[in-house]
Amino acid sequence: MARVLITCAGSGVGQSVLDSLNIHSRDILIGCDMNENVFAFDYCHHFHITSSIYSDTYIDELLVICKKENVDIVIPGHDHELLLFANNIKRFNDENIKVVVASSSSEIIEISRDKFRWYKFFKDYGCAIVPTYSVLEFRENPDPSIFPAIVKPSGGSASQGIYILNKVEELSEMKDEDIIQPYLFPLEEDANFKTIQNAVKNGEFVQMSEISVQIVFNAKSEMAGLFISKNTLKSGVPIFVDTIDPQQFEYIGEIYKFANVLKEKKVIGPVNLQGRITNRGFLFFEMNMRFTGITGTRAKLGFNEVAFLVNDFLGSPSTLSNEAFNKVGIRQVACLTKPRSNMNINSKKTYAILGGSGFIGSCFVKELIKNNNFTAINLICRDNSYEKYLHMYSDVSGVHIIKESSQDLESRYSQSDVLINLASARANEKDERLYQAIHFQLIQSQKIANAGIPLILNVSSQSVYDQNKDIEKKEGDDLCINNLYAFQKFMGEEYFNVISKNYPYTKTLSLRFSRVIGVSSSEEKPEGFFAKVISSMIKGEKTSIPNPLNKINLIDINDAVGAITYFVDYKDFSRLPSVLNIGGTNLSLKQYCSAVSNSLNKESKNGSINLSDSNDVKVSSMVNSELAQSFGWKNKFSIEDTIKEMFNVINKKENSCAD
């Protein structure tokens, strides 16, 4: 695993480098740029704000970042950094930091940044380059035969400042320092020939049928890989990449002329050549000593030049192959949302909640409503649960009940700041209900992934741990998914982990709750075994416990709701791990029964509890919550508090039934 710094990470090249490295997700990626409102921000593990690349302190700032982050290798993301890194390479070498730049060939970098010098230099080696003149010299001795012509900055990039001229008279408005070249038309049989011809007649610049050649040199200046494609560009950005098999490419010899010169000059790293196949053969018109905007596309086609060079520069064995000739590459402008960086973490949020009608879900929603701690609450439910939700929440302002079939569903997700997933079938329900819950979460997770919700909190369960091990389970312990309920909880975690991995603007946290008991927000009579022990004592019934030494962890419903609220509002959510155990008191069933007996007054203890003599621990559901507590979360309710509250409600319900 390497620690990689990508500079100018918000640029097209920087993003393409990140895309390449994120394919295998093996390295720690550190990005930097002049501000954090760039697409790349959350595709990095760490991000730093720097001065402009033209600042006198820029290299000093990068070295500080490198030392702080223990960077192994730096990848420049902008053309104008290349010479800067080459001239300062010793400072990085002294810190044992590699830089993917042709540092021993700074002359070639300088030449490549000046199209006129580049033409004159490589022309002497017999390389096929379009004739290039300075505008100043051309004015002194104009040659009408080269028109239509193209004028562009000698050191330009990203297709900026380009003009199409059809006659000499138009040259008067051009800058002396620019260069002029005859326009390279593709072959007449090219599918884009007519489109290009018409555009040029109208003085329009279009980028079609351009050939991109990416040559990759390893740390020993050996040619390690070659990728050729025919590209269509829009505003300087390739949007369609048609792969070409180098072994079938008619003009491969022209490429090797360049490659041999570059090898002789000890060039290392990526080199990009651009040209067009014309009626005069394959002519080149530009060279850049860097990765390109389609580096990430090439990586998705199996030619991961970035990963190869990171490994190669750091001395790890690596290979680079190019065999995806039955595929083409397509690029588009990516649309993302991200939370405002200056947003107050305690400001009211818009929630999307799955499972808002269950025990924990309803208590959490009622707590939000009671405290008026929300902008809006979007309750997502199955169609067959809609009436139930209406009965529970229809009269609450700001609460929206959205059926899974609603046309508004995706919009509601996209408007939400936080998603809370509490959707789950209970352990004692039929398998059919568990399967339905798993499928519901799968379908919703796909919609959630596209919504760009900044924060997802998934309510999971300690049931994913091995219940046969009589220990307090920690987050790093092995999982034991041996029943459908545990599988349901495990898959919920997996669904949202995948979202976080593929959509870095979304941060996810799964809370593995122990057994949640207590009184619901509606103060209905508590159900389940632990409430039944209390109820039996009140009603004078006998409770038999066959395995009194079985272990459990019990957490009060109020603490469970408090944990969700605490971590949703946590000031630095990105610091949290992906999983936290949330528990209350670890105890045996025998200890629980004793706590019940000790908590009830004499008049209420009409029943009895029969504990068997078994010393076996058949099931142990204890958890360790120290990691969650290390982030400041604490329980507020003891087991005795919970028992007393359940007793009060159960006793009240029993008395009302008796009346």
N, C-alpha and C positions, 0 to 999 in steps of 0.2 A: 504494500500500500504506500503510495507516494503522496506527499503534500504539495499540491500544485497551486501556484499563484497565477491567475489569469488577469492581466492588466487590461484596462479599457474594456472591461467585461460587458458593458452595455452596447458595444459596437456590434455590427453584424458578424465580424470575424470572431470577436470574443464570445458571442452567443453560440456560434457554430462550434467553437472549441469546447464549450461547456456541454453542448448536445452530444459531442463525440465521447467525452469522458463519462457522461451520465448514462451512456448505454450499458456499460458494465458495472458502474457504481462501486468501483474498487478503491478509488482514491479520495482523499480529502481535498475539496476544491475551495480555494480562497479567491474571492473576486475583489476587484477594486475599480472604482470609477469616481467621477467628480460628484455624483449624488446617488442616492439609493433608489430613486424612482426610475429604474431601468428594468427591462424584462429579466435580466440575469440575476437580479438581487437574491431571490429565494431559490435559485438553482445552485447556489453556492452554500457550503456549510458555514462559511464565515465571509463577512463582507466589510471592506474598509473604504472610507471616503478619502480621496487624494486631491492634491492640487492639479492644475492643468499639466499635461505632458510637456508644455513649453515652459513650465516654471523652473527656476534655477534649483529648487529644492526637491524636484520630482524623484530623482534617483535616490536621494537621501531618505525620502519618505518610503520608497519601496523597500529599501534595505531594512528600515525599522520594522516594517510589516513582516518581512522575511524572517527576521530574528524572533519576533514575537510569535509567529505562527510556525516556526521551525520548518520553513519552506525548503523543499528539496529541489524544485525546478520552477522556472518562470517561463510563461508563454506570453509574448507580446500580442496585443489585440488590435494594434493600430500601425499603419504604414510608417508614420512619423516617429515611432519609437525604435524602429529597427537600428538605425545608425546610432541613436543615443545609447542603446544597450551594447552595441558592438564597441563603441568608444569607451564604455565603462565596464567592460567585461571583467577586467582584473578585480574590481571591487567585489563582484559576485563570486568570482573564483576563489578569492581570499577567504570567503565565508563558506566555501564548499557548496555553492548554489549553482546549479546548471541553468543556462538560459537557452531556449530554442531560438537561436539566431546565428547566422553565419559570421561569427565573431572574428574568424581568421580571414575573412574575405570582405572587410569593410569597404574595400574599393569597389567590389561588385555590387554591394548594397547601394553605394553612392551612385554608381552608374545606372542601376535599375530605377532609381528615383528620378532620373533625368532621361526622358525618352530620346532626346537628340543624341546625348552621349552614348546611350545604350545602343542605338542604331549604328553609330560609327564604330563602337568597340566590337560588337559581335559580327558586323558585316565583314570585318577583316578576317574572321575565322570561317567565312563562307556560309554563315547562317542566313536563312531566307527571311529577311525582314522587309516590310514595306518601306520604300524610299521615304526618308524623313528629312524635312528642312526646317530651319528656323524661319518664322514669319518675317523677321527683320531681313535676313539674307534673301528670302524669296521675293520680297518686295523690290529689292535692288535688281533682281534678274528673274522676273516672273516667267513661268512656263505654263501657258494655257492648256497644254496637253494633259496635265494631271487632273484637270477638273472633270467631274465633280470631286471635291476634296473635303477633307475633314480637318478641322482646327481644334486643338485642345491644349490645355496647360501641359507644359513639359513635365512637371512633377505632380500632375493631378491624380486623383483617384475617385472611385465611386461614380464615374461617368459624369462628373461635374464640369461645367464650363465648356461644353462641346458644341460646335457649330458645324453645320453642313453648308458648304459654299458650292454654287454651280457656275460662277464666273469670277474672273479676276477682280472686277470692280467691287465685289463684296468684301474684298480683303482689307479695304481701308478702315473698317471698323474693328479689326482684330488687333490684339496686343502684340507688340514686337517680340515679347519673351515667349509667346506660345509657339507651338510647332504645327506644321501643316503636312498632311500626307494625302496621296491619292486615295479616294474612297475604294475600299475593297468590296466588290460585288461577289456574291457567291456564284457558282455555276448556274447557267440558265435552267438546267434541269432540277435545281434545288426547289423544293416546295415553297420556299419563302421568297424566291427571286423577284416575282412581280410586286409583292408587298413592299420589299426593300426598295426596288426601283422607283415605285410611285412615291414612297416617302422621301427619298433623296431628291426627286424632282421638286417636291414641295418644301425642301429645306428642313425636313424633319429627320430626327435621329432615332432610329429603331435598332434594337439589338436582337437579331435573330441569326440562326445558323452560324453562331460563333463557336469555335472549337477551343475548349479549355483543356490544357495539359498540366496535370499535377505530377511533378517529379519529387520524390522523397529521397533525400540522402541521409544515411545514418551518421553516427558520430565519427566514423572513419572516412567520411566523404565518399562512401560507396553508394551507388544507386540501388536503393532497396525496394522501390515501388514506383509504378507508373499507372496513372488513371487518365483516360481520355474520354471526353464527353462533348456532345454537340448541345449547346445551351441556347435557350431563349431567355432574354432578360427584359425587365421592365424597370425603368428609372435606375438602371445600373445594378439591379438585383436579379440574379438568376431565378426564374420561376419554373423552368422545365429543364431537366437534365437527362439527355438521351445517351446512354452508355455506349462506348465503342470498344471493341476487343482490340488491344494493341497489336496482337499477332495478325489481325486482319486489316490493320490500318495501312493504307497505301503509302503514306508519307512518314512512316516511322523513322526513316533515315534522317529526316530533317530534325526530328526531336533529338536523336542521339548526337547530332552535331552540337546542339546546345549542351546536352548532358555531359559530353566529353570535356567541353570548355569549363563547365562548372565544377566538374570533378578535379580538373587540373588546378583550378583556383581554390581548392580545398573547401568548397561550399558544403555546409551541413544544414540539415533541416529541410523545410518545404520550399519548393520553387514553383510558381505558377506561370505558365506561358499561355497567351491568348492569341488566336489567329483566325484565319478563315480560308477555306479551300476555294480558290479562284481559278480562272482560266489560265493563270500563270503558275498554278501549283498551290502549295500550302504556304501562305505567307503569315508571319507573325507580326503583331503590332504592339505587344506589351509584355512585360515580365515583372512579376512581383515576388519578393523573397519572403513569402509568408504563407500562412494558411489563408483560406478564402471563405466567402460567405456560403459556399456549398461544401465546405469540409464536413459539416454535420450530415449533409445528404450523402456524401460519399461513404461516411461511416455507417449510415443506415443501409447502404448497399454492400457492406462487408469490408470496405477499404478504410479501416480506422487508422489514419495516418497519425493522429494525435496520440492515441494510446500507444501505438508502436514507438513513436519517438520518445515519449515519456519513459517507457521501459528501456529503450535502447540507450538514451542519454544517461540513465541511472544504472546501466550495467546489467539489466535483467534480460534474459533471452526473450526474443520477440520475433514474430514474422508478420509480413504484410502481403496479403494476396488480393487479387482482383479478378473475380470470376462471376459476378452477378450481371451477366449480359442479357438476361431475359427480363430484367427489371429496368424501370426508368425512375428518375427522381422528380418529385414535385414539391415546390416550396410555396408558401403563402405567408401573408402577414399574420402573425399570431395575435390573438386578442386575449388579454388577461385582465383581471382586476386584482388589486391588493389593498389591504387595509391602510388607512392614512397613518403615516409614521408619527404624526403628532396627536393621534387620537388618545384621549384620556381613557386609560384602561378601565376606570370605574364608571365611565359614561354609560347611559342606558343603551341596550343592544336590541337588535331584532333577532328573535330566536326562531329556529325551525326545530320542532320536537317530534320525534317518532316515539310512539308508546306512551302518549300523554294520558291515557286512561287507566294505566296499571297502578299498582301500589306505589312504587317510587315515583313514577311519572306524574301521577295526579297530585301527590304531595309537593313535588317540585314546582309544578305549574301553579298550584294554589299559593305557594310561598312567594313566587314571582308576582302574582296578582295582588296578594296582601300587601307587599312592600312597594307596589307600583314600580318595580325595578325592571322596566322593559319599555322599548319603543313599540314593538309589536310582537305577538307570539303567533307563529304559524304552526298549527297542530296538524300534522300529516297523518291521515288514517286510511285504513282500508275502506272500501266502499260499504262493506257489510257492517262496519262499526260507526258509520256516520251518524245514525240516530242516537247512539249512545253518547257520542261526543257532543251532539247538540243539546242533549239533556244536561250534560255536565257543565258546558261552557257557553251556551248560546247568548246569555245575557251579559257577557263581560266585554266591555269596550276594549278594542285593541287586540282581541283574540280572534284569529281567523281559523276556521276549520276547513281543511283542504282534503278532499277525497283523492285517492291515488289515481283516479281516472280524470281528475279535473284538468282542464286546459291551462289553468293558472299555476299548476304545480311547479313547473320548471322556473317560472318567474318568481314564485315565492322563495324557492331555494336560493336563487340568484340575489334576492334582496336581503338575505339573512347574514348576520355577522357571526352567529354561532349555531352549530347544529348539535343537538343532544340526542343520541340514539339510545332509547330505552325499550325499543321494540323487542319483545321476547315472549315466547310461550313458556309457561311454568313447567318445572321439572316433572310434576305429576300429571301433566296433560297427555292426551293421546299423541302417538307419533305423528299423525296427520297434522295436528296443530303445530308441532315442532317443525315439520317440513315446510309448512306454509310460512312460518316465521322466517326460516332461513331464506326461502325464495323471495319473500317480501323485502328483506334487507338487501339481497343481491340486486333486485331491480332498482330499489331506491338508491343504492350506492353508485350505480351507473349514472343516475341523474345528478346526484350530489357532486360527483367528480367533475362534471362540466360546469358547476355553478360557481366555483371559485370562492367557496365559503372559507373565511380565514381560519376558523377554529372548529374542530370537531371533537366532542367529548363522547366517547362510547362507553356505555355502562355494561361491563362484563361481569364475570363471576369467578370465585375461587374454585369452582367446579372443574376448571381446566387443569388443576393440579391432581397429583396422585393421592386419592383419598385413603389409600392403604398405608401410606407412610405417616407414622406418628410423630411428625415434626411440624414446626411452624414454617409454612411455605413462604419462600421469598420470590421476588420477581424473576430472578435468574434460574430458578429451579426448573427441571425438566417438566414438560407438560405430559398429561396422560389423558388423551381424548378417547375414552372407552365407552361412552354412552351418547345418545342423541342430544341430550340437553347440553352436555359439555361441548359437543361438536357445534351446536348452534352458537354458543358463546365464542368458541374459537373462530368460527367463520366470520362472526361479526367483527372481531379484531382484525382478521385478515383483510376483509373488504376495505376497511378504513386505512390500514397500513399501506395498501396498494395505492390508495388515493394520495396519501402523503408522499409516497415515493415518486409518483408520476406527476403530481401537481404540487410542487414545492411551496406555493403560496398558501397551501392548506396545511395547518399543523394539527396533528391528531394525538389524542391521549385516551387510552383505555383504562378505566378504573375497575379493578377486579374486586368487587364487593364480596364480603363474607355474608352470612345469613342475616338478612334485614328483617327486624321485627319491630313491633310497636303499634301505635294507633294511627290510623290514616287521617288525612285532613278532614274527612267528613265524619270522623269519630264513629265509624261503623264498628261493630263487634269484631275484634281481631280474630283471624283464623289461623289454622295450622297447628302443628304439634305443640309449640311452645306456649301458645295461647290456651290450648286445650288442657294443659297441665294445670293452669290457673283456674280455668272454668270447672274442671273436675273437682278441685279442692273446694270451690264455692258450693257446688251442687251436691257434695257429699259422695262423689263417685271415686272409684278406685282406679289408679293409673299404674300400669305395670311397665317397668323399664327392663327389657331383657339384657341389654348391654350398657350398664350404667357408666362404664369407663370410656365409651365412645366420646370423641372430642369434637368440639364445635367452636366457632367464633361467632359471636352475636354482636350486631351493631344496631343501635337505635335508628329508626327511620329519620329522626330529626338530624342525627349526625350524618346519615347518608345524603340527605338533601343538602346539608351544610357543606359536605365535601364537594359535591357537584358545583355549588355556588362558589366555593373557595377557589377551586382550580379554574373555573371559567374566568374569574376575575384576577387570576394570578398575574402579577405585574410583568413577568418575563416568561411567557408561556413557552418560548423556544428553548429555555433551559431545562424544561421537564423531560423526563424519559418518555418513551412511548407507552409504558405500562406502569401503573402504581397499584399496590394492594391497599384496599381501604377496609379496615376491620375495627372491631370493638374489643370485646373481652374473649380471650381464649379460656375455655373451661370444659369440663366433662359434663355429661348429662346428669350425673350424680350431683355435681356442684350446682348445676342449674336448679335441680329440684330442691336442693338445700336452700338456695337463694330465694326461691319461691316461698318455701315454708317460713323462712326467717322474715320475709317482707310482709306477710299477711298477718293481720291481727287474729287473736284467738277465736273471735266470733266467726271469722271467715274460713277457718281451717276445718271444714266439715268432712272433707274427703281424706284419702290416704294415698301414699305413693309406695309401691312395692318394687324395691330394687333387687334384682337377682344377685346371686353370688358370683357371677361371671367376672373374671379378671381380664377377659379378652378386650382388645381394642379393635373392633371390626372396621370402624370408619373413623378417620381423623381429618377434620376440615379446618384445622387451625391455620392462621395466616400471621405473617409478620408485617406490620404496617410502619416500621421504622423509617423506610425510605420516604413515604408520604409525609411523615412527621418531620423529616429533615427539611422539608420545604415549608414548614410552618403550620401545617394542618394539625388540629388536635380534636379529640373527642370531647364532648361536653356532657354526655349522659352516661351514667354508670348502668350496669345491668340491673341494679336495684331500682334505679329511676324508671327504667323501662318496664320492669315487672309491676311497679306500683301504678304506673299510668295505664297499663293494660288491665290491671285489676279493677281500677276505678271504672273504666268503660264497660268491662265485662259484667261487673257487679251491678252497674246501673241498668244494663240491658236485661240481665236476669231478673232483677227486681221489677222492671217494667213489664216483663212477660208474665211474672207471677201475679201482678195486679190485674 
